[in-house]
Amino acid sequence: MRPIETRYALSGDVRIAYQVVGQGSFDLVFVPGFISNLDLHLEDEATAVC
């Protein structure tokens, strides 16, 4: 299994991190809160993608 790449989108002066995981017929967007660390979410078993 290869690591999931973190990508960044620019909105004004702010960079927004995002990851694309899996494939399917629809997109699901997970927004954890105001400030978070996207890479650390994958280390948490409760939010990890299988």
mmCIF file of the N, C-alpha and C atoms, coordinates in Angstrom:
data_MODEL
# 
_entry.id   MODEL 
# 
loop_
_atom_site.group_PDB 
_atom_site.id 
_atom_site.type_symbol 
_atom_site.label_atom_id 
_atom_site.label_alt_id 
_atom_site.label_comp_id 
_atom_site.label_asym_id 
_atom_site.label_entity_id 
_atom_site.label_seq_id 
_atom_site.pdbx_PDB_ins_code 
_atom_site.Cartn_x 
_atom_site.Cartn_y 
_atom_site.Cartn_z 
_atom_site.occupancy 
_atom_site.B_iso_or_equiv 
_atom_site.pdbx_formal_charge 
_atom_site.auth_seq_id 
_atom_site.auth_comp_id 
_atom_site.auth_asym_id 
_atom_site.auth_atom_id 
_atom_site.pdbx_PDB_model_num 
ATOM 1   N N  . MET A 1 1  ? 0.844   -1.177 0.000  1.00 0.00 ? 1  MET A N  1 
ATOM 2   C CA . MET A 1 1  ? 0.000   0.000  0.000  1.00 0.00 ? 1  MET A CA 1 
ATOM 3   C C  . MET A 1 1  ? 0.889   1.240  0.000  1.00 0.00 ? 1  MET A C  1 
ATOM 4   N N  . ARG A 1 2  ? 0.685   2.108  -0.957 1.00 0.00 ? 2  ARG A N  1 
ATOM 5   C CA . ARG A 1 2  ? 1.504   3.309  -1.009 1.00 0.00 ? 2  ARG A CA 1 
ATOM 6   C C  . ARG A 1 2  ? 0.902   4.408  -0.128 1.00 0.00 ? 2  ARG A C  1 
ATOM 7   N N  . PRO A 1 3  ? 1.734   5.292  0.398  1.00 0.00 ? 3  PRO A N  1 
ATOM 8   C CA . PRO A 1 3  ? 1.227   6.355  1.279  1.00 0.00 ? 3  PRO A CA 1 
ATOM 9   C C  . PRO A 1 3  ? 0.301   7.306  0.525  1.00 0.00 ? 3  PRO A C  1 
ATOM 10  N N  . ILE A 1 4  ? -0.635  7.874  1.257  1.00 0.00 ? 4  ILE A N  1 
ATOM 11  C CA . ILE A 1 4  ? -1.576  8.831  0.681  1.00 0.00 ? 4  ILE A CA 1 
ATOM 12  C C  . ILE A 1 4  ? -0.887  10.188 0.605  1.00 0.00 ? 4  ILE A C  1 
ATOM 13  N N  . GLU A 1 5  ? -0.936  10.794 -0.573 1.00 0.00 ? 5  GLU A N  1 
ATOM 14  C CA . GLU A 1 5  ? -0.268  12.073 -0.800 1.00 0.00 ? 5  GLU A CA 1 
ATOM 15  C C  . GLU A 1 5  ? -1.142  13.221 -0.285 1.00 0.00 ? 5  GLU A C  1 
ATOM 16  N N  . THR A 1 6  ? -0.533  14.113 0.470  1.00 0.00 ? 6  THR A N  1 
ATOM 17  C CA . THR A 1 6  ? -1.215  15.325 0.907  1.00 0.00 ? 6  THR A CA 1 
ATOM 18  C C  . THR A 1 6  ? -0.966  16.403 -0.132 1.00 0.00 ? 6  THR A C  1 
ATOM 19  N N  . ARG A 1 7  ? -2.044  16.981 -0.637 1.00 0.00 ? 7  ARG A N  1 
ATOM 20  C CA . ARG A 1 7  ? -1.963  18.046 -1.627 1.00 0.00 ? 7  ARG A CA 1 
ATOM 21  C C  . ARG A 1 7  ? -2.471  19.336 -1.001 1.00 0.00 ? 7  ARG A C  1 
ATOM 22  N N  . TYR A 1 8  ? -2.209  20.455 -1.672 1.00 0.00 ? 8  TYR A N  1 
ATOM 23  C CA . TYR A 1 8  ? -2.595  21.751 -1.114 1.00 0.00 ? 8  TYR A CA 1 
ATOM 24  C C  . TYR A 1 8  ? -3.286  22.599 -2.168 1.00 0.00 ? 8  TYR A C  1 
ATOM 25  N N  . ALA A 1 9  ? -4.383  23.241 -1.753 1.00 0.00 ? 9  ALA A N  1 
ATOM 26  C CA . ALA A 1 9  ? -5.090  24.202 -2.593 1.00 0.00 ? 9  ALA A CA 1 
ATOM 27  C C  . ALA A 1 9  ? -4.874  25.579 -1.979 1.00 0.00 ? 9  ALA A C  1 
ATOM 28  N N  . LEU A 1 10 ? -4.775  26.586 -2.816 1.00 0.00 ? 10 LEU A N  1 
ATOM 29  C CA . LEU A 1 10 ? -4.540  27.941 -2.349 1.00 0.00 ? 10 LEU A CA 1 
ATOM 30  C C  . LEU A 1 10 ? -5.856  28.721 -2.384 1.00 0.00 ? 10 LEU A C  1 
ATOM 31  N N  . SER A 1 11 ? -6.191  29.353 -1.256 1.00 0.00 ? 11 SER A N  1 
ATOM 32  C CA . SER A 1 11 ? -7.378  30.201 -1.158 1.00 0.00 ? 11 SER A CA 1 
ATOM 33  C C  . SER A 1 11 ? -6.932  31.534 -0.567 1.00 0.00 ? 11 SER A C  1 
ATOM 34  N N  . GLY A 1 12 ? -6.680  32.503 -1.425 1.00 0.00 ? 12 GLY A N  1 
ATOM 35  C CA . GLY A 1 12 ? -6.096  33.767 -0.953 1.00 0.00 ? 12 GLY A CA 1 
ATOM 36  C C  . GLY A 1 12 ? -4.676  33.512 -0.493 1.00 0.00 ? 12 GLY A C  1 
ATOM 37  N N  . ASP A 1 13 ? -4.390  33.831 0.763  1.00 0.00 ? 13 ASP A N  1 
ATOM 38  C CA . ASP A 1 13 ? -3.069  33.584 1.340  1.00 0.00 ? 13 ASP A CA 1 
ATOM 39  C C  . ASP A 1 13 ? -3.016  32.293 2.156  1.00 0.00 ? 13 ASP A C  1 
ATOM 40  N N  . VAL A 1 14 ? -4.079  31.532 2.138  1.00 0.00 ? 14 VAL A N  1 
ATOM 41  C CA . VAL A 1 14 ? -4.189  30.328 2.968  1.00 0.00 ? 14 VAL A CA 1 
ATOM 42  C C  . VAL A 1 14 ? -4.047  29.086 2.094  1.00 0.00 ? 14 VAL A C  1 
ATOM 43  N N  . ARG A 1 15 ? -3.277  28.120 2.580  1.00 0.00 ? 15 ARG A N  1 
ATOM 44  C CA . ARG A 1 15 ? -3.158  26.829 1.911  1.00 0.00 ? 15 ARG A CA 1 
ATOM 45  C C  . ARG A 1 15 ? -4.043  25.826 2.647  1.00 0.00 ? 15 ARG A C  1 
ATOM 46  N N  . ILE A 1 16 ? -4.848  25.105 1.887  1.00 0.00 ? 16 ILE A N  1 
ATOM 47  C CA . ILE A 1 16 ? -5.764  24.119 2.456  1.00 0.00 ? 16 ILE A CA 1 
ATOM 48  C C  . ILE A 1 16 ? -5.283  22.734 2.036  1.00 0.00 ? 16 ILE A C  1 
ATOM 49  N N  . ALA A 1 17 ? -4.971  21.897 3.029  1.00 0.00 ? 17 ALA A N  1 
ATOM 50  C CA . ALA A 1 17 ? -4.484  20.548 2.755  1.00 0.00 ? 17 ALA A CA 1 
ATOM 51  C C  . ALA A 1 17 ? -5.662  19.629 2.458  1.00 0.00 ? 17 ALA A C  1 
ATOM 52  N N  . TYR A 1 18 ? -5.460  18.715 1.507  1.00 0.00 ? 18 TYR A N  1 
ATOM 53  C CA . TYR A 1 18 ? -6.483  17.718 1.207  1.00 0.00 ? 18 TYR A CA 1 
ATOM 54  C C  . TYR A 1 18 ? -5.825  16.443 0.708  1.00 0.00 ? 18 TYR A C  1 
ATOM 55  N N  . GLN A 1 19 ? -6.555  15.347 0.804  1.00 0.00 ? 19 GLN A N  1 
ATOM 56  C CA . GLN A 1 19 ? -6.092  14.056 0.318  1.00 0.00 ? 19 GLN A CA 1 
ATOM 57  C C  . GLN A 1 19 ? -7.217  13.396 -0.462 1.00 0.00 ? 19 GLN A C  1 
ATOM 58  N N  . VAL A 1 20 ? -6.863  12.690 -1.499 1.00 0.00 ? 20 VAL A N  1 
ATOM 59  C CA . VAL A 1 20 ? -7.823  11.919 -2.279 1.00 0.00 ? 20 VAL A CA 1 
ATOM 60  C C  . VAL A 1 20 ? -7.576  10.449 -1.965 1.00 0.00 ? 20 VAL A C  1 
ATOM 61  N N  . VAL A 1 21 ? -8.615  9.768  -1.462 1.00 0.00 ? 21 VAL A N  1 
ATOM 62  C CA . VAL A 1 21 ? -8.482  8.378  -1.040 1.00 0.00 ? 21 VAL A CA 1 
ATOM 63  C C  . VAL A 1 21 ? -9.571  7.561  -1.720 1.00 0.00 ? 21 VAL A C  1 
ATOM 64  N N  . GLY A 1 22 ? -9.201  6.476  -2.356 1.00 0.00 ? 22 GLY A N  1 
ATOM 65  C CA . GLY A 1 22 ? -10.174 5.567  -2.952 1.00 0.00 ? 22 GLY A CA 1 
ATOM 66  C C  . GLY A 1 22 ? -10.799 6.110  -4.226 1.00 0.00 ? 22 GLY A C  1 
ATOM 67  N N  . GLN A 1 23 ? -11.855 5.455  -4.623 1.00 0.00 ? 23 GLN A N  1 
ATOM 68  C CA . GLN A 1 23 ? -12.582 5.851  -5.821 1.00 0.00 ? 23 GLN A CA 1 
ATOM 69  C C  . GLN A 1 23 ? -14.032 5.433  -5.654 1.00 0.00 ? 23 GLN A C  1 
ATOM 70  N N  . GLY A 1 24 ? -14.898 6.044  -6.402 1.00 0.00 ? 24 GLY A N  1 
ATOM 71  C CA . GLY A 1 24 ? -16.315 5.706  -6.301 1.00 0.00 ? 24 GLY A CA 1 
ATOM 72  C C  . GLY A 1 24 ? -17.150 6.665  -7.113 1.00 0.00 ? 24 GLY A C  1 
ATOM 73  N N  . SER A 1 25 ? -18.452 6.542  -6.958 1.00 0.00 ? 25 SER A N  1 
ATOM 74  C CA . SER A 1 25 ? -19.370 7.336  -7.777 1.00 0.00 ? 25 SER A CA 1 
ATOM 75  C C  . SER A 1 25 ? -19.689 8.703  -7.177 1.00 0.00 ? 25 SER A C  1 
ATOM 76  N N  . PHE A 1 26 ? -19.249 8.978  -5.946 1.00 0.00 ? 26 PHE A N  1 
ATOM 77  C CA . PHE A 1 26 ? -19.485 10.288 -5.349 1.00 0.00 ? 26 PHE A CA 1 
ATOM 78  C C  . PHE A 1 26 ? -18.287 10.688 -4.502 1.00 0.00 ? 26 PHE A C  1 
ATOM 79  N N  . ASP A 1 27 ? -18.186 11.980 -4.202 1.00 0.00 ? 27 ASP A N  1 
ATOM 80  C CA . ASP A 1 27 ? -17.106 12.508 -3.373 1.00 0.00 ? 27 ASP A CA 1 
ATOM 81  C C  . ASP A 1 27 ? -17.635 12.774 -1.970 1.00 0.00 ? 27 ASP A C  1 
ATOM 82  N N  . LEU A 1 28 ? -16.806 12.494 -0.979 1.00 0.00 ? 28 LEU A N  1 
ATOM 83  C CA . LEU A 1 28 ? -17.128 12.764 0.413  1.00 0.00 ? 28 LEU A CA 1 
ATOM 84  C C  . LEU A 1 28 ? -16.063 13.702 0.951  1.00 0.00 ? 28 LEU A C  1 
ATOM 85  N N  . VAL A 1 29 ? -16.491 14.795 1.562  1.00 0.00 ? 29 VAL A N  1 
ATOM 86  C CA . VAL A 1 29 ? -15.562 15.769 2.121  1.00 0.00 ? 29 VAL A CA 1 
ATOM 87  C C  . VAL A 1 29 ? -15.670 15.706 3.640  1.00 0.00 ? 29 VAL A C  1 
ATOM 88  N N  . PHE A 1 30 ? -14.529 15.503 4.311  1.00 0.00 ? 30 PHE A N  1 
ATOM 89  C CA . PHE A 1 30 ? -14.474 15.466 5.769  1.00 0.00 ? 30 PHE A CA 1 
ATOM 90  C C  . PHE A 1 30 ? -13.797 16.740 6.246  1.00 0.00 ? 30 PHE A C  1 
ATOM 91  N N  . VAL A 1 31 ? -14.486 17.520 7.064  1.00 0.00 ? 31 VAL A N  1 
ATOM 92  C CA . VAL A 1 31 ? -13.944 18.769 7.608  1.00 0.00 ? 31 VAL A CA 1 
ATOM 93  C C  . VAL A 1 31 ? -13.877 18.604 9.124  1.00 0.00 ? 31 VAL A C  1 
ATOM 94  N N  . PRO A 1 32 ? -12.663 18.402 9.681  1.00 0.00 ? 32 PRO A N  1 
ATOM 95  C CA . PRO A 1 32 ? -12.535 18.070 11.095 1.00 0.00 ? 32 PRO A CA 1 
ATOM 96  C C  . PRO A 1 32 ? -12.737 19.242 12.058 1.00 0.00 ? 32 PRO A C  1 
ATOM 97  N N  . GLY A 1 33 ? -12.545 20.457 11.647 1.00 0.00 ? 33 GLY A N  1 
ATOM 98  C CA . GLY A 1 33 ? -12.665 21.596 12.551 1.00 0.00 ? 33 GLY A CA 1 
ATOM 99  C C  . GLY A 1 33 ? -11.839 22.758 12.048 1.00 0.00 ? 33 GLY A C  1 
ATOM 100 N N  . PHE A 1 34 ? -11.709 23.770 12.869 1.00 0.00 ? 34 PHE A N  1 
ATOM 101 C CA . PHE A 1 34 ? -11.027 24.992 12.455 1.00 0.00 ? 34 PHE A CA 1 
ATOM 102 C C  . PHE A 1 34 ? -9.550  24.762 12.163 1.00 0.00 ? 34 PHE A C  1 
ATOM 103 N N  . ILE A 1 35 ? -8.838  24.153 13.091 1.00 0.00 ? 35 ILE A N  1 
ATOM 104 C CA . ILE A 1 35 ? -7.410  23.875 12.900 1.00 0.00 ? 35 ILE A CA 1 
ATOM 105 C C  . ILE A 1 35 ? -7.168  22.392 13.176 1.00 0.00 ? 35 ILE A C  1 
ATOM 106 N N  . SER A 1 36 ? -6.488  21.721 12.270 1.00 0.00 ? 36 SER A N  1 
ATOM 107 C CA . SER A 1 36 ? -6.184  20.307 12.465 1.00 0.00 ? 36 SER A CA 1 
ATOM 108 C C  . SER A 1 36 ? -4.947  19.948 11.659 1.00 0.00 ? 36 SER A C  1 
ATOM 109 N N  . ASN A 1 37 ? -4.440  18.754 11.882 1.00 0.00 ? 37 ASN A N  1 
ATOM 110 C CA . ASN A 1 37 ? -3.297  18.243 11.140 1.00 0.00 ? 37 ASN A CA 1 
ATOM 111 C C  . ASN A 1 37 ? -3.766  17.032 10.350 1.00 0.00 ? 37 ASN A C  1 
ATOM 112 N N  . LEU A 1 38 ? -3.865  17.179 9.052  1.00 0.00 ? 38 LEU A N  1 
ATOM 113 C CA . LEU A 1 38 ? -4.412  16.122 8.189  1.00 0.00 ? 38 LEU A CA 1 
ATOM 114 C C  . LEU A 1 38 ? -3.600  14.836 8.283  1.00 0.00 ? 38 LEU A C  1 
ATOM 115 N N  . ASP A 1 39 ? -2.288  14.941 8.332  1.00 0.00 ? 39 ASP A N  1 
ATOM 116 C CA . ASP A 1 39 ? -1.444  13.744 8.386  1.00 0.00 ? 39 ASP A CA 1 
ATOM 117 C C  . ASP A 1 39 ? -1.632  12.975 9.692  1.00 0.00 ? 39 ASP A C  1 
ATOM 118 N N  . LEU A 1 40 ? -1.896  13.665 10.788 1.00 0.00 ? 40 LEU A N  1 
ATOM 119 C CA . LEU A 1 40 ? -2.098  12.979 12.070 1.00 0.00 ? 40 LEU A CA 1 
ATOM 120 C C  . LEU A 1 40 ? -3.432  12.245 12.128 1.00 0.00 ? 40 LEU A C  1 
ATOM 121 N N  . HIS A 1 41 ? -4.420  12.666 11.347 1.00 0.00 ? 41 HIS A N  1 
ATOM 122 C CA . HIS A 1 41 ? -5.708  11.976 11.342 1.00 0.00 ? 41 HIS A CA 1 
ATOM 123 C C  . HIS A 1 41 ? -5.564  10.536 10.871 1.00 0.00 ? 41 HIS A C  1 
ATOM 124 N N  . LEU A 1 42 ? -4.641  10.255 9.967  1.00 0.00 ? 42 LEU A N  1 
ATOM 125 C CA . LEU A 1 42 ? -4.457  8.891  9.477  1.00 0.00 ? 42 LEU A CA 1 
ATOM 126 C C  . LEU A 1 42 ? -3.826  7.996  10.534 1.00 0.00 ? 42 LEU A C  1 
ATOM 127 N N  . GLU A 1 43 ? -3.124  8.578  11.494 1.00 0.00 ? 43 GLU A N  1 
ATOM 128 C CA . GLU A 1 43 ? -2.515  7.783  12.563 1.00 0.00 ? 43 GLU A CA 1 
ATOM 129 C C  . GLU A 1 43 ? -3.546  7.388  13.626 1.00 0.00 ? 43 GLU A C  1 
ATOM 130 N N  . ASP A 1 44 ? -4.670  8.099  13.686 1.00 0.00 ? 44 ASP A N  1 
ATOM 131 C CA . ASP A 1 44 ? -5.740  7.812  14.641 1.00 0.00 ? 44 ASP A CA 1 
ATOM 132 C C  . ASP A 1 44 ? -6.620  6.706  14.069 1.00 0.00 ? 44 ASP A C  1 
ATOM 133 N N  . GLU A 1 45 ? -6.708  5.583  14.777 1.00 0.00 ? 45 GLU A N  1 
ATOM 134 C CA . GLU A 1 45 ? -7.468  4.432  14.274 1.00 0.00 ? 45 GLU A CA 1 
ATOM 135 C C  . GLU A 1 45 ? -8.951  4.756  14.065 1.00 0.00 ? 45 GLU A C  1 
ATOM 136 N N  . ALA A 1 46 ? -9.495  5.690  14.830 1.00 0.00 ? 46 ALA A N  1 
ATOM 137 C CA . ALA A 1 46 ? -10.922 6.016  14.717 1.00 0.00 ? 46 ALA A CA 1 
ATOM 138 C C  . ALA A 1 46 ? -11.238 6.725  13.409 1.00 0.00 ? 46 ALA A C  1 
ATOM 139 N N  . THR A 1 47 ? -10.271 7.462  12.838 1.00 0.00 ? 47 THR A N  1 
ATOM 140 C CA . THR A 1 47 ? -10.527 8.202  11.601 1.00 0.00 ? 47 THR A CA 1 
ATOM 141 C C  . THR A 1 47 ? -9.723  7.670  10.429 1.00 0.00 ? 47 THR A C  1 
ATOM 142 N N  . ALA A 1 48 ? -8.936  6.636  10.641 1.00 0.00 ? 48 ALA A N  1 
ATOM 143 C CA . ALA A 1 48 ? -8.099  6.091  9.545  1.00 0.00 ? 48 ALA A CA 1 
ATOM 144 C C  . ALA A 1 48 ? -8.958  5.456  8.474  1.00 0.00 ? 48 ALA A C  1 
ATOM 145 N N  . VAL A 1 49 ? -8.506  5.576  7.234  1.00 0.00 ? 49 VAL A N  1 
ATOM 146 C CA . VAL A 1 49 ? -9.202  4.989  6.084  1.00 0.00 ? 49 VAL A CA 1 
ATOM 147 C C  . VAL A 1 49 ? -8.651  3.592  5.862  1.00 0.00 ? 49 VAL A C  1 
ATOM 148 N N  . CYS A 1 50 ? -9.526  2.625  5.767  1.00 0.00 ? 50 CYS A N  1 
ATOM 149 C CA . CYS A 1 50 ? -9.080  1.234  5.549  1.00 0.00 ? 50 CYS A CA 1 
ATOM 150 C C  . CYS A 1 50 ? -9.012  0.925  4.085  1.00 0.00 ? 50 CYS A C  1 
# 
